[in-house]
Structures are given as C-alpha cells and as structure tokens.
C-alpha cells in the first residue's frame, strides 16, 4: 500500500513538473530592442486583450524586448517602465524588432500564409467599425502620452479649450482578428486637402498643429476600407459631430467637473437609445477613474445620415459599457 501511494505521488509530481515545463515554454525569452511605429495598445495578456491602465506605445520610442510568444512570433513582450504591470505584449506589426538572439527570426512567408495575419490585413475584409471618441481634457490631463501631443500642451496651458468629443479614430473591425485587423497598405500615405484639414481640426485637434496622428490613423485603420483619405476623415468627422450632439455628448458636457456613476451614465443613455443600442457602447478611463474615451460599435455598411441609435443597432455587441472604468468616474474640464 505504501509503495502504491509512492507511485501515485511520483506520477502527480511528474505531471506537475511536465505542466510547469509546458507553461514555461508558452513564451520564449529573448532580448533586443523594439522601436514602435505608432500608438498601439500594450497588453498584459495578448490572448485576453487586457490593458488595465490603457497603456499605449509612444511613436518612434525604443523598448527593451523580454520575450516572444513563439519562434515564428506575432507578439513581443517588452518592458514599459511606467506601466503597471511593466511587462506588456504588443503585436509585431506595431514596430520594428532587433534581436540579440540570432536564433530568433522573423516569420517566414510560408508560415505567414498559415496564420491569421494574412486575413487580418486584407483591405475591405472587415465586418463592422469601432468609432472611438476622446474626451480630450480627461485624456490630456491624466493619460501618459509623454508630452508629445501639442494639442494637449495647449489644453493643459489653457490656450485651447475643447468642450466637445473629438475623434480618436474610425476603425474597421474584424471580429475574428480582435484588435489585430489593420495595416492593410504599409505604404499608405495621407494627402488631405487644406479644406479637409480645416474641417477636421475642431474634431481632431492634433490637426491644428500637425498631421502626425492623422497619418498614423490612416495607415493603420483608414487604408483598410474603400473611401479615400479625404472622404474617410470627413465621414468620421460627421459621425463625431452627430454623437457629440446626442445624449452621449450632452451627458458628458452636463457633468464637466463632476464625479458621476457609470450606472447613471448608462441609465441615461438607455432612456434615449434603448438597452440594445447601449450594448454597443463602452467607456475607457485613465487610471480607471478619469473618462478619456467613448467607443461605439457600428455596422460596416452604415449610413452617416442615420441617427445614433440606428448606427449603434447596426453594429455588434462589444465590451461591457463600463469598459475599464470604475463605478465612479470624473469628467475633467479643459485647462489646468
């Protein structure tokens, strides 16, 4: 009997060791540098797409590589010192990697054909849109953008007063790709007319100072749909104006400088749009407390002249309404 128990213990311990070995091999340790090519999200878990403090990469910044998810990798773990936790996963499409370990290579062409990456960067191969709208005062005051946004400097200095929702982006979305759908044309270039830039600027304030953020949005997202760059941004601008004038924008502006509950925000919107439509809305907050974004899921073949409720009802359900926000959130006012 004792011998049998010993055998059982040996089997169990062996199984645990084998499991641990498999877990350890779930990623491959590596080293080198990763230079970002945009403001991609940095995930604690790329499988679950968790980003607890809404950390994003800074364009052209270099980060230390710590691991990759597999030899022919599509995710890279990097160190972001100011993030919590600091170890984050980013898609390989978010920048350029240089490895110290020569055994690590870029995915081969044949391997790429067998992964989902091919179907996640094919133009017009998406099933819905995400309209991401920023509450600029909350973003500029509390998000860690590292001082590289002139519109935020102007807002925080009191030189620019933004009291409306602004455009983060109009993102073609493919459910099977999660957040990986994008970069359908690596050589896409933004060439907006002066009149388009003037019309966009109040709704995307970076255009008051530069076109850098617009170029990034166009390259990553806009080039994945069929409108040209002028039509794409003008359409997105009309959508922002419509949402800002709706119950969504009205609630935010009525509560500038106040703490509000996400439950009361949701209840207010349900009274205007209905519960089904509100299931297509989610919030994003800095530090879980400060409102910085509202995201709406809308259908692929939307009509820009439709009501906000009709736009929402054309889209798929998404994240819970509260997103990464706490039960109580603060709606920041512009300026110091």
N, C-alpha and C positions, 0 to 999 in steps of 0.2 A: 504493500500500500504506500509506503514512504517513497519507494522507487517510482511508483506511478505518479505521485504528486510532484516529484523532482522533474520527471519528464514533462509534465504539464507546465511547470514553471519555466523550464527551458524553452518550450515551444512559445509560450506567451512572451517571454523576454525577447526571443529571437524575432517574433513578429513585430514587437515594438521597435527593435533596432532596425528592422527592414523598413518599417513605416517611416521612421525618422530619417533613414537614408534617402527614401523617396522624396520626403518633404524638403530635405536639404538640397536635392537636385532639381527642385522646382524652378530654380533660377541659377544662373552661372555667374560666379564672382568675376568681376573684370575691373579694369582701371583705364583711365584716359580722360579725355575732355569732350564735352558736348556743347556745341555752340547753337543757340536757338535761332530760328528764323521767323519767329513770331510770338504771339502771346498765348500759346497753348496752355490748356489746363494740366496741372501736375497732380497725379492721383496717388493716394495712399495705397489703393488697390485698383489695378487696371481692370481686373475682372468685374469688380462691383462698381467701378467708376465712382469711387468715393473720394471726395476732396473736402475734408472737414473745415478748412479755413479759406476755401475758394482761391487757393494759390494758383497763379499763372506764371509762366515763364516770361522773362523780360527779353525783348527782341535784341539779338546780337550779343547776349550775355553768355559767358562760358561757365559751365558747371562741371564738377567732378563726377565721373562715371563710377558707379559702385557695382553694378550687375546688369545682366541682360536676362530676358525671360527664357531664351533658348539659344542654341548655337546660331541658327539662321533666324535671328531675332526680329521682332517687330515692336518690342517695348524695351526701354532702357531705364534702369534705376539710377537716379542722380541725387546728389546732395544739394539741398537748398537750405542753407544755414538758418534763415529767418522763418522758415515754415515750421509748423508743428503738426505732425512729426516732420523731421527734416529730410528723411529718406522718401523720395517720391518717384513714381513711374511716369514716363512720358512716351508718347508714340515716336518711333524713329522718324516719322515724317515731319516732326516738329523742329528738326535741325540737322546738324552735321556732326557725326561722331568720329573721333580719332582715338583708336585703342592702343594701349601699350602692349597688350597681349596679342601677338601675331596670329594666334590660333583662332581668334575671333574674326569672322569675315562678314561682309555684307551678304544678305540673302541673294542666292543665285537667281538667274532669270527663270530657270525651270522650277525652282522652289516657289518663286513668287506666283507662278501660274496655279500652284496648288493651294494657295492661301486665300483668305477673304480680301486681301489688299487690292487685288485686281478689280473686284466688283465694288470696292469702296472708293474708287477714284474714276469711275466712268461717268462722263457727263450726261446729265439728264436722267440718270438711273437712280432716282430717289422717289420716296413715297409721300413726303409731307415737308412742311417748313417749320422752323422754330423762329419766331420773331422775338429777339432779345432786346429789351428796352432798359436803359440805365437810368437810375435816379442819380444824376451826376453829383449833386452835393454830398450824398452819402458815400458814393464811390471815391470821390476825390479826398474826402476828409479821413476816411478810415481804411481804404484798400491800399495794400502795399505795392504801389506802382512805381516806387523808387524815383519819383521826381522827373520822369521822362515824358510827361504829358503837359504841354504848355497850357492847355485849356484848364487843367486842374490847378496849375500855379496861379492862373488868372482868377479862378473862382475863389481859391483859398486866400488870395490877396485882396479880394473884394473888387477886382477890376472887371469881372464878368459875372453877371447874375443870371443863373439858369433856374427857371421855375417851371420847367416842363420836362416830361420824359424825353430822353434822347435815344438815338439809335446805336446800339451795340452792333447788331448785325441781323440780317435776314438769311438764315442758314438752311439750305436744302438738307433734308434729313432722311437717312435710310435706316429703318428700324433694325435690320439685321447687322448693321455696321456699328450701332451705338453712336459714339461721338467720333468715329474714325472716318466717316464719309467726308471727303474734301480733297483739295489739291488735284482737281481733275485736269488742269493745264498748268504744268510747272512753269511755263513761260508766259503766263497771262500777264498782261500789262494794263495798268489803269490809265485811261486817257479821257478824262472828263472835260466837258466844255466849261468855260468860265461861268456861264449862266447856271449850269447844273451845280457847280461848287457853291455858288451864291445861294441857291435854293436849299441845298443840303445843310449848310453851316449851322443855322439855328437849331437843327435837329440832330446834328452830329458835330459838336463844337470843335473837334480837332481840325475840321476843315477851315476854321477861322485862321489857323496858324500854319498848317501843313497838310499833306495828303498821305502821310505815312500810315496812319491807322486804316484809312480807306483802302490803300494799296494792299494791306495785309488781308482785310476782309474780302476784297475782290479776288485775290489769288487763292485764298483758302476756300471760300464759300461761293462767291458770286460766279466764278468761272464754271461751276458745276451745273448751272441752269442755262436756259437758252436766250434770255434777254441780254442785250449789250450792256456795257457798264453804265452808260447814262440812264437807260430805261430801268435798269436794276435798282440803282440808288434812288431815282425819283419815285419808283414804286414803293420802295421801302420807306421813303420819307412820307408818302401819303398814308401809309399804314401807321406810322408813329403819330402823325397828326390826329388820325382817327381815334387811336387808343388813348392818346393824351386828353382828347375832348370827351372821352367816355367816362363811365363810372369809375374806371380804374384810375385814370389821371385825376379825376375830381376828388376821390377819396384821399389820395396821396397829398394833393395840394391843400385840401381842407385840414390836414393834420400835420403840416410842416411845423417842426419844432416840438412835436408831441410824441409821447410813447403811446403806442396802440397795440392791441392784441391781434395776432394773425387770425384768430377766430372771428373777431368783429369785422376785419377786412373781408374775409371770405363770406361771412353772412351778408354783408352789404352788397357784394358782387352777385351773390346768388339771387338777391331780391331784384336785381336788374337783368341778369342774363339767364338765370336758371342754373340748377345744380349740374346738369350735364355739361353745359358750356364751361363752367368754372373748373370742372375736372381737367380742363385743357390749359389751366393757368398754374404757374408755380413762381414762388419768390426766391430770391437769393439775397443773402445778407453778409456783410463783413463782420467777422468775429461772432456770427450768429445773432447779432443784435441790431446792426445798422443796415437798413434797407439800401441795397445798391442796384437791384435789378428785378424786373418782372419779365417772365418768359411766357409766350403764348404759342401753343401748337395749332397750326392751321393747315388746311389741305393743300395738296400740290397744285391743283387747278383752281386756286381761289380767285374770286372777283374782287378787285380792290375797291369797288363801289358797294360791296356788301356791308352790312352792319357788323359790329364787333362780335355780336352773338352768332351771326351766321358764319363769320370767319372761324370762330372757335369750334362751332359744331361740325365744321368740315374737316377738322383735324383729329388726330388720335389722342387718347388719354396719355398723360405723361407722369412726371414726378408728383408726389403729394403737393398740395397747394403751398404748404409752409416751407417746402424745399429744405434748405439748411438753416432756416431761421428759428429763433427761439419763440416761445409763446408770446412774449412781449418784444416789440421792435421799436426803434426810434427812427423817425423821419427827419433827416438832417436838413437844416436851412443852408442856403448858399452863403459863402463868406466865412470869416473867422468866428 
